[in-house]
């Protein structure tokens, strides 16, 4: 009942956001429901959605500890494409910087406090689940003093049906194959050589077990 009430009071705000992003005709279909307290900041960026997409921002199916006061979707002259249903919980922040491109596959779900920062390209496949307090980014954030001018940006690719546990960090160049599971607290880098249907874990992450299968 509480979730239903939260969605109802979010309708006026959601309608205005959909009108701004997708136009008045699409706004009446409410393809994106934005919870009270979840901000959508689109400066010059673009958000596109497939015809059957349904995006929920700021709602969650279960409660995880939340430390973040900011919940936002920020597009600063970047591009986001939703290819189906997406559920992004409160306390999360998705930021697409100028020139960045984020592709979100169907049936994407994140728990609370997930941070995704896109400066070049991040691809999230279908049926991806991200645990709470995890982050995904395709650059260094800041350059090293010896190389500060060239801030490195390498795409991050997450295949279909991947499960990223809580407190995980996927850094620039990270690649997950279809069906991979990332153990809690792991750091996945460009040097992590994953295989399909594997458990990877550690700092930096490595393959722990092969030929596994999981389901939500």
HUGILIN-V341287 format. One record per residue. RES is the residue in three letters. D_LAST is the distance of its C-alpha to the last C-alpha in whole Angstrom. Layout:
res:RES d_last:D_LAST
res:RES d_last:D_LAST
//
This chain:
res:UNK d_last:23
res:UNK d_last:23
res:UNK d_last:21
res:UNK d_last:23
res:UNK d_last:26
res:UNK d_last:25
res:UNK d_last:24
res:UNK d_last:27
res:UNK d_last:29
res:UNK d_last:27
res:UNK d_last:29
res:UNK d_last:32
res:UNK d_last:31
res:UNK d_last:28
res:UNK d_last:31
res:UNK d_last:33
res:UNK d_last:30
res:UNK d_last:29
res:UNK d_last:33
res:UNK d_last:34
res:UNK d_last:31
res:UNK d_last:31
res:UNK d_last:34
res:UNK d_last:35
res:UNK d_last:34
res:UNK d_last:31
res:UNK d_last:31
res:UNK d_last:31
res:UNK d_last:28
res:UNK d_last:26
res:UNK d_last:24
res:UNK d_last:23
res:UNK d_last:23
res:UNK d_last:24
res:UNK d_last:24
res:UNK d_last:27
res:UNK d_last:28
res:UNK d_last:25
res:UNK d_last:28
res:UNK d_last:28
res:UNK d_last:31
res:UNK d_last:32
res:UNK d_last:35
res:UNK d_last:36
res:UNK d_last:32
res:UNK d_last:31
res:UNK d_last:27
res:UNK d_last:27
res:UNK d_last:24
res:UNK d_last:23
res:UNK d_last:25
res:UNK d_last:22
res:UNK d_last:20
res:UNK d_last:19
res:UNK d_last:19
res:UNK d_last:18
res:UNK d_last:20
res:UNK d_last:20
res:UNK d_last:18
res:UNK d_last:15
res:UNK d_last:12
res:UNK d_last:13
res:UNK d_last:16
res:UNK d_last:17
res:UNK d_last:20
res:UNK d_last:22
res:UNK d_last:25
res:UNK d_last:25
res:UNK d_last:28
res:UNK d_last:27
res:UNK d_last:24
res:UNK d_last:25
res:UNK d_last:25
res:UNK d_last:28
res:UNK d_last:30
res:UNK d_last:33
res:UNK d_last:34
res:UNK d_last:31
res:UNK d_last:29
res:UNK d_last:25
res:UNK d_last:23
res:UNK d_last:20
res:UNK d_last:19
res:UNK d_last:17
res:UNK d_last:15
res:UNK d_last:15
res:UNK d_last:14
res:UNK d_last:16
res:UNK d_last:16
res:UNK d_last:20
res:UNK d_last:22
res:UNK d_last:21
res:UNK d_last:23
res:UNK d_last:23
res:UNK d_last:26
res:UNK d_last:28
res:UNK d_last:31
res:UNK d_last:34
res:UNK d_last:33
res:UNK d_last:30
res:UNK d_last:27
res:UNK d_last:23
res:UNK d_last:21
res:UNK d_last:18
res:UNK d_last:16
res:UNK d_last:14
res:UNK d_last:11
res:UNK d_last:11
res:UNK d_last:10
res:UNK d_last:12
res:UNK d_last:13
res:UNK d_last:17
res:UNK d_last:20
res:UNK d_last:18
res:UNK d_last:21
res:UNK d_last:21
res:UNK d_last:25
res:UNK d_last:26
res:UNK d_last:30
res:UNK d_last:30
res:UNK d_last:26
res:UNK d_last:23
res:UNK d_last:20
res:UNK d_last:16
res:UNK d_last:15
res:UNK d_last:13
res:UNK d_last:9
res:UNK d_last:10
res:UNK d_last:8
res:UNK d_last:11
res:UNK d_last:12
res:UNK d_last:15
res:UNK d_last:19
res:UNK d_last:18
res:UNK d_last:20
res:UNK d_last:21
res:UNK d_last:24
res:UNK d_last:26
res:UNK d_last:30
res:UNK d_last:31
res:UNK d_last:32
res:UNK d_last:36
res:UNK d_last:38
res:UNK d_last:40
res:UNK d_last:43
res:UNK d_last:44
res:UNK d_last:42
res:UNK d_last:42
res:UNK d_last:43
res:UNK d_last:40
res:UNK d_last:37
res:UNK d_last:34
res:UNK d_last:32
res:UNK d_last:29
res:UNK d_last:26
res:UNK d_last:23
res:UNK d_last:20
res:UNK d_last:17
res:UNK d_last:16
res:UNK d_last:13
res:UNK d_last:9
res:UNK d_last:10
res:UNK d_last:9
res:UNK d_last:12
res:UNK d_last:12
res:UNK d_last:15
res:UNK d_last:18
res:UNK d_last:18
res:UNK d_last:21
res:UNK d_last:21
res:UNK d_last:24
res:UNK d_last:27
res:UNK d_last:26
res:UNK d_last:23
res:UNK d_last:21
res:UNK d_last:17
res:UNK d_last:17
res:UNK d_last:15
res:UNK d_last:12
res:UNK d_last:13
res:UNK d_last:12
res:UNK d_last:14
res:UNK d_last:15
res:UNK d_last:16
res:UNK d_last:20
res:UNK d_last:20
res:UNK d_last:22
res:UNK d_last:22
res:UNK d_last:25
res:UNK d_last:27
res:UNK d_last:28
res:UNK d_last:24
res:UNK d_last:24
res:UNK d_last:21
res:UNK d_last:20
res:UNK d_last:17
res:UNK d_last:15
res:UNK d_last:16
res:UNK d_last:16
res:UNK d_last:18
res:UNK d_last:19
res:UNK d_last:23
res:UNK d_last:25
res:UNK d_last:26
res:UNK d_last:22
res:UNK d_last:23
res:UNK d_last:21
res:UNK d_last:21
res:UNK d_last:19
res:UNK d_last:19
res:UNK d_last:17
res:UNK d_last:14
res:UNK d_last:11
res:UNK d_last:7
res:UNK d_last:4
res:UNK d_last:0
//
